[in-house]
Amino acid sequence: MSYVDAYLNRDKDQINIVERIDGERVYKTFPTTYRFYYEDKDGDYKSIYGRTLSKFETNNNKSFQKEKKLYEGQRLYEADLNPVFRCLEENYIKQEAPDLHIALFDIEVDFDKDRGFAKPDDPHQRITAITLHLNWLDSLITLCLAPKDMPFEMADSIAKKFDNTVLCETEAQLLNTFLHLIEDADILSGWNSEGFDIPYIVNRTEMVLSKDDVRRFSLWDLYPRERTFTKFGNEQQTFDFFGRVHLDYLELYRKYTYHEMHSYRLDAIGEYEIGEKKIPYEGTLDQLYNEDFEKFIAYNRQDVALLSKLDNKLKFIDLANVLAHANTVLLQTTMGAVAVTEQAIVNESHKCGFIIPNRPYREPHSSGAAVGAYVATPKKGLHDWIASIDINSLYPSVIRCLNMGPETIIGQLRPTHTEKYINDKIYKEKKSAADAWEGMFGTIEYKAVMEQDRGVDIIVDFEDGTTEEMSGAEVYSIIFHQNQ
């Protein structure tokens, strides 16, 4: 029992889940569980802070919201958990990730000499070719249209030189065939497909076929959800599907590789990872399409073949699949970090029998200031002996070389002098928290210890529970001379 995707139907208070079991698609429906906990001395549940809680639970969202209002102003627990993630945790935790049906694809688009290249949100040019790789069939399939000035019979004879290549008579036939081929796909993926292939083909399908045909990209007869995202400072349109998951392989590559590339074009990544490149050509892609149709088909097929070979090596879609199931989130959720980490904490807390609190409420668009690292004021001019060092994994290395593991802690210095100094700066001199630390690279207590200052008394709280007042010099001696 392994899920692929889930959809919360708020109108019916139910969660629709699609599974992939033994190669077959299976649909499941679960009632939505709305639940929260509140503090009650006679309750049966424990928070992570040890407080006693009671539970309210319903399968009706209106009842849930009504009951929640009665506790307004009180601290609630798990009232803000994602109902879909809760359902996945309760029904799929520790389940193996499924063997997904993955469709890798790439589209080519016609060019207009007067209007130029078409943008995804205004797809005024026809799609001239689509190549797909279907992993469950291990097949590379190409759908294409003949150049406008080439007889259909000539174009068809060229297309037949390639395996599994179909010359379509119309763009409507091409799009219909594409939608038929992806019907059993769980995952759609392409290179930069979030910003181009997906929005272009969805908008073009509505333009050439119909708005109802756009539903075929999703399951449960749902329209894809339109959203915008910002890339390189520009706002772009894309679509999210329901039941069939789209993962942009370019974004997967950026997320799961830990090296910077000079270029993230498929050509450069293919050469770096597998030693293969796109098929080179002279002139524009439009010229290639109209003047060398055979090479144009080969070019489109090679793009998807590269994608397939990349995924065979890197297994990034499989990685996202395993991460999603290990943490009971959706596959597309793994493209972020916060939601996956939060759900992992929720699952572990529940495993230990604890309930977690709601997230702290923040006003929309609020920007609470946080004190960060010390930043020195730049000094204008040319300088000698300037260097910049960026060390990978610096903190773990420092912890190891300085023997700073938690098992080596013998006590802590109370920052009484530092707190007084900072508070005076903030409340008496009316400085900001950041300005209060101006010129300080450590606490006053730390400075007194390192300078072996006998005139500064420091309160030390030892790990055994005892407390002692010592000078900076005495603390220095304990740390560096007494072998403790």
C-alpha positions in Angstrom: 0.0 0.0 0.0 2.0 3.0 -1.3 0.6 6.4 -2.2 1.5 8.6 -5.1 -0.5 11.7 -4.4 -3.4 13.0 -2.3 -6.0 15.7 -2.7 -8.1 17.3 0.0 -11.7 17.8 -1.1 -12.9 20.5 1.3 -16.5 20.4 0.0 -16.9 16.8 1.0 -14.5 16.7 3.9 -12.6 13.8 2.4 -9.1 13.0 1.2 -8.7 11.3 -2.1 -5.5 9.3 -2.4 -4.1 7.5 -5.4 -1.8 4.5 -4.9 0.5 2.4 -7.1 0.3 -1.3 -6.1 1.9 -4.0 -8.2 1.9 -1.7 -11.2 -1.7 -0.9 -10.9 -3.3 2.4 -10.0 -5.6 2.2 -7.0 -7.9 4.9 -5.7 -8.7 5.3 -2.0 -10.9 7.8 0.0 -10.5 8.7 3.6 -12.7 11.0 5.8 -10.8 14.1 6.7 -9.8 14.1 10.4 -9.8 17.6 12.0 -8.3 17.5 15.4 -6.8 19.8 18.1 -5.7 19.4 21.7 -6.1 21.9 24.5 -4.7 22.0 28.0 -6.7 20.2 30.6 -5.5 18.8 33.9 -7.8 15.8 33.6 -6.7 15.0 30.0 -5.2 11.8 28.7 -2.5 13.2 26.4 0.9 14.8 27.0 2.5 17.7 25.2 6.2 17.8 24.4 6.5 20.1 27.4 4.8 17.6 29.8 1.5 19.5 30.0 -1.7 17.4 30.2 -4.1 17.7 27.2 -7.5 16.7 26.1 -8.6 16.2 22.5 -11.3 17.4 20.2 -11.9 15.6 16.9 -14.4 15.7 14.1 -14.7 14.9 10.4 -16.5 18.2 9.6 -14.5 21.3 9.0 -17.3 23.7 10.0 -17.7 22.0 13.3 -13.9 22.1 13.7 -13.7 25.8 13.1 -16.6 26.5 15.4 -15.2 24.5 18.2 -11.7 26.1 17.7 -13.2 29.6 18.2 -14.4 28.6 21.7 -10.7 28.2 22.7 -9.6 31.5 21.1 -6.8 33.0 23.2 -5.8 29.7 24.7 -2.8 27.7 23.6 -3.8 24.9 21.2 -1.9 21.9 20.0 -1.9 20.4 16.4 -4.8 22.5 15.3 -2.7 23.7 12.3 -1.4 20.3 11.1 -2.0 19.7 7.4 -4.9 17.2 7.3 -3.4 15.4 4.3 -0.1 14.8 6.1 -2.0 13.6 9.2 -3.9 11.2 7.0 -0.7 9.9 5.4 0.9 9.5 8.8 -2.0 7.5 10.2 -2.4 5.3 7.2 1.0 5.0 5.4 3.8 5.5 7.9 6.5 2.9 7.5 5.1 1.8 4.1 7.5 1.2 1.3 7.7 3.8 -1.5 6.0 2.6 -4.7 7.6 1.9 -8.0 6.5 5.0 -9.9 5.5 5.3 -13.5 7.7 8.1 -14.7 7.2 10.0 -17.9 10.1 12.2 -18.9 9.3 14.6 -21.8 10.4 17.6 -23.9 8.5 19.7 -26.3 9.6 21.8 -29.3 7.6 24.8 -30.5 7.3 26.5 -33.9 8.7 30.0 -34.6 6.9 32.9 -36.2 9.1 35.4 -38.1 6.8 38.3 -37.3 5.8 37.5 -33.7 9.0 35.7 -32.6 9.1 32.9 -30.0 5.9 32.2 -28.2 5.8 32.5 -24.4 4.1 29.8 -22.2 1.4 32.2 -21.1 0.7 33.2 -24.7 1.3 30.0 -26.7 0.5 31.4 -30.2 2.7 28.8 -32.0 2.0 25.2 -32.4 3.9 22.4 -30.7 5.9 20.7 -33.4 7.3 17.7 -31.5 7.0 15.9 -28.2 9.3 13.1 -27.1 8.5 11.0 -24.0 10.4 8.3 -22.2 8.0 6.0 -20.3 10.0 4.0 -17.7 7.3 1.3 -17.2 7.5 0.5 -20.9 11.2 1.4 -21.3 10.2 3.2 -24.5 11.3 6.4 -26.1 8.3 7.7 -28.1 8.2 10.8 -30.4 5.1 12.6 -31.7 5.8 15.2 -34.4 4.3 17.4 -37.1 5.6 17.9 -40.6 7.2 21.2 -41.5 4.7 23.4 -43.3 6.5 23.3 -46.7 7.2 19.5 -46.6 4.7 17.0 -48.1 3.2 14.7 -45.5 4.5 11.6 -47.2 8.0 12.8 -47.3 7.9 13.8 -43.6 6.4 10.4 -42.8 9.1 8.5 -44.5 11.7 10.5 -42.4 9.8 9.8 -39.2 9.7 6.1 -39.9 13.5 6.0 -39.7 13.1 6.3 -35.9 11.6 3.7 -33.6 8.3 4.6 -32.0 8.0 7.8 -33.9 4.6 9.0 -35.1 4.0 11.8 -37.6 0.6 13.3 -36.6 -1.6 15.0 -39.2 -2.7 17.8 -36.8 -1.6 19.3 -33.6 -4.9 18.2 -32.0 -4.0 14.6 -32.8 -0.5 15.2 -31.4 -1.9 16.6 -28.1 -4.6 13.9 -27.8 -2.0 11.2 -28.3 0.3 12.8 -25.7 -2.5 12.9 -23.1 -3.3 9.3 -23.9 0.4 8.2 -23.4 0.7 9.9 -20.0 -2.6 8.6 -18.7 -0.9 5.9 -16.7 2.0 8.1 -15.6 2.5 9.0 -11.9 5.3 11.5 -12.5 5.8 14.1 -15.3 9.3 15.5 -15.5 11.3 17.6 -17.9 14.3 19.9 -17.9 13.1 23.4 -16.9 9.6 22.1 -17.4 8.1 24.1 -14.6 8.8 27.3 -16.4 8.3 26.3 -20.0 7.0 22.8 -21.0 4.2 22.5 -18.4 2.6 25.9 -18.8 3.0 25.9 -22.6 1.5 22.5 -23.1 -1.4 23.1 -20.7 -2.3 26.5 -22.2 -1.8 25.1 -25.7 -4.1 22.2 -24.9 -6.9 24.6 -23.8 -6.3 26.6 -27.0 -6.2 23.7 -29.5 -8.5 21.1 -27.8 -10.7 22.5 -25.1 -10.7 23.6 -21.5 -12.2 20.3 -20.5 -9.3 18.4 -22.0 -7.0 20.3 -19.6 -8.5 18.1 -16.8 -6.7 15.1 -18.4 -3.4 16.3 -16.9 -4.9 15.5 -13.4 -6.8 12.7 -11.9 -10.3 12.9 -10.3 -11.4 15.1 -13.2 -9.8 18.2 -11.7 -8.4 21.2 -13.4 -4.7 21.8 -12.8 -4.1 24.6 -10.3 -2.5 27.7 -11.7 0.2 29.4 -9.7 3.0 31.9 -10.2 6.6 31.8 -9.1 9.6 34.1 -9.4 12.7 33.2 -11.3 15.6 35.5 -12.2 13.4 38.4 -10.9 10.6 37.6 -13.3 7.2 36.3 -12.3 6.2 33.2 -14.3 3.1 31.1 -14.7 3.0 27.3 -14.2 0.5 24.6 -13.2 0.3 21.9 -10.5 -1.6 18.7 -11.1 -3.6 16.5 -8.8 -2.9 12.8 -8.7 -0.2 13.1 -11.3 2.9 14.8 -9.9 5.1 17.2 -11.8 8.8 17.4 -10.7 11.1 19.7 -12.7 14.4 17.7 -13.1 16.4 20.9 -13.3 15.1 21.9 -9.8 15.8 18.3 -8.6 19.3 18.6 -9.9 19.9 21.9 -8.2 18.5 20.6 -4.9 20.3 17.3 -4.6 23.7 18.2 -5.9 26.2 20.0 -3.8 28.4 21.6 -6.4 27.9 24.8 -8.4 27.9 24.5 -12.2 28.9 27.2 -14.6 25.8 26.4 -16.6 22.6 24.4 -15.8 21.7 23.9 -19.5 20.9 20.2 -20.2 23.8 20.2 -22.6 26.3 21.1 -19.9 24.8 18.8 -17.3 24.7 15.9 -19.7 28.3 16.2 -20.6 29.4 16.6 -16.9 27.3 13.7 -15.5 27.2 11.1 -18.3 29.7 12.3 -21.0 26.9 13.0 -23.5 25.7 16.2 -25.1 22.7 17.4 -27.1 22.9 17.0 -30.8 24.7 20.1 -32.3 23.3 22.0 -35.2 24.0 25.2 -37.1 21.6 28.1 -37.3 18.4 28.3 -35.4 16.1 25.5 -34.2 13.5 26.8 -36.6 15.9 26.4 -39.5 16.7 22.9 -38.3 13.0 22.0 -38.2 12.3 23.3 -41.7 15.6 22.4 -43.5 16.7 19.1 -41.8 13.6 17.4 -40.3 15.5 14.2 -39.7 18.1 15.9 -37.5 15.3 17.8 -35.8 13.6 14.6 -34.7 17.0 13.2 -33.5 17.6 16.4 -31.6 14.3 16.2 -29.7 14.8 12.5 -29.0 18.3 13.0 -27.7 17.1 15.6 -25.2 14.8 13.1 -23.5 17.3 10.3 -23.9 19.8 12.5 -21.9 17.2 13.0 -19.2 16.5 9.3 -19.0 20.2 8.5 -18.7 20.6 11.2 -16.1 17.8 9.8 -14.0 19.2 6.3 -14.3 22.4 7.5 -12.8 21.2 10.1 -10.3 17.9 8.6 -9.2 16.7 11.9 -8.0 13.0 11.1 -8.5 13.4 7.9 -6.5 15.2 10.0 -3.8 12.2 12.4 -3.6 9.9 9.4 -3.5 11.7 7.8 -0.6 12.0 11.1 1.3 8.3 11.7 0.9 7.3 8.3 2.2 9.8 8.4 5.1 8.2 11.6 6.3 4.6 11.0 5.2 4.5 14.1 2.9 3.7 14.5 -0.8 6.4 14.2 -3.4 6.1 17.8 -4.4 6.6 18.8 -0.8 10.1 17.4 -0.9 11.1 20.3 -3.2 11.1 22.4 -0.1 12.7 21.8 3.3 10.6 23.3 6.1 7.4 21.2 5.6 9.4 17.9 5.4 11.4 18.7 8.5 8.3 19.8 10.4 6.4 16.6 9.5 9.4 14.5 10.5 9.4 16.1 13.9 5.6 15.6 14.2 6.0 11.9 13.4 8.8 11.4 15.8 6.9 13.2 18.6 3.8 11.0 18.0 6.0 7.9 18.0 7.2 9.0 21.5 3.6 9.7 22.6 3.8 13.5 22.6 1.7 16.2 21.1 3.2 19.3 19.5 2.0 22.9 19.9 0.7 25.1 17.1 3.2 27.3 15.3 3.5 30.7 16.9 1.1 33.2 15.3 2.7 35.9 13.3 0.9 38.9 11.7 0.8 38.6 7.9 3.7 40.3 6.2 5.4 40.9 9.6 9.1 41.2 9.6 10.5 40.6 13.1 14.1 41.6 13.3 16.6 39.0 14.4 20.1 39.6 15.5 22.5 38.0 13.0 26.3 37.8 12.6 28.5 40.7 13.3 29.2 42.8 10.2 32.0 45.2 10.2 31.6 48.7 8.6 33.4 48.7 5.2 36.4 51.0 4.9 36.6 52.6 1.5 39.8 52.4 -0.5 42.4 49.9 -1.6 43.8 47.6 1.0 46.7 45.1 1.2 46.6 41.7 2.8 42.9 41.1 2.1 41.7 37.5 2.1 38.3 35.7 2.1 38.0 32.1 3.2 34.9 29.9 2.9 35.4 26.5 4.5 33.0 23.7 3.9 31.5 22.1 7.0 33.4 24.5 9.2 31.2 24.1 12.3 31.6 20.3 12.6 35.3 20.6 11.9 35.7 23.2 14.7 33.6 21.1 17.1 35.9 18.1 16.5 39.2 19.9 16.6 38.3 21.8 19.8 36.8 18.7 21.5 33.5 20.6 21.8 31.1 17.6 22.0 28.3 17.9 24.6 29.9 15.1 26.6 32.9 17.4 27.3 30.9 20.2 28.9 31.8 20.6 32.6 29.9 23.8 33.2 28.6 27.1 31.8 29.5 30.7 32.4 26.5 32.9 33.4 26.6 35.9 31.0 25.6 38.4 33.8 28.1 41.0 32.8 27.2 40.7 29.1 23.5 40.9 29.7 23.9 44.0 31.8 26.1 45.6 29.2 23.6 44.8 26.3 20.6 45.8 28.3 22.2 49.2 29.2 22.9 49.8 25.5 19.3 48.9 24.5 17.3 50.5 27.3 19.5 53.4 28.4 21.2 54.4 25.2 18.2 53.4 23.0 20.3 51.3 20.6 19.0 48.4 18.5 19.9 44.8 19.4 22.3 44.7 16.5 23.9 48.0 17.4 24.3 47.0 21.0 26.7 44.3 19.9 28.8 46.7 17.8 32.5 46.0 18.2 32.0 42.8 20.3 33.2 39.5 19.0 32.3 37.5 22.1 30.8 37.9 25.6 32.5 39.9 28.3 32.9 36.6 30.3 34.7 35.0 27.4 37.0 37.9 27.0 37.8 37.9 30.8 38.7 34.2 30.6 40.9 34.4 27.6 42.7 37.4 29.0 43.0 35.6 32.4 41.5 38.7 34.1 41.6 38.4 37.9 39.4 41.5 38.4 36.3 40.0 36.7 34.2 37.6 38.8 32.2 35.0 36.9 29.5 32.7 38.1 30.1 29.2 36.9 27.2 26.6 36.8 28.8 23.2 36.8 27.2 20.1 35.2 27.0 18.4 38.6 24.6 21.1 39.8 27.0 23.1 41.9 27.7 26.8 41.4 30.9 28.7 42.1 32.1 32.3 41.7 35.5 32.5 40.1 37.8 35.0 38.4 38.5 34.9 34.7 42.0 33.6 35.5 40.7 30.8 37.6 38.3 29.7 34.9 41.1 29.8 32.4 43.2 27.5 34.6 40.3 25.0 34.9 39.9 24.9 31.1 43.5 24.8 30.0 45.6 23.6 32.8 43.7 21.2 35.1 42.9 18.5 32.4 39.2 18.4 33.4 
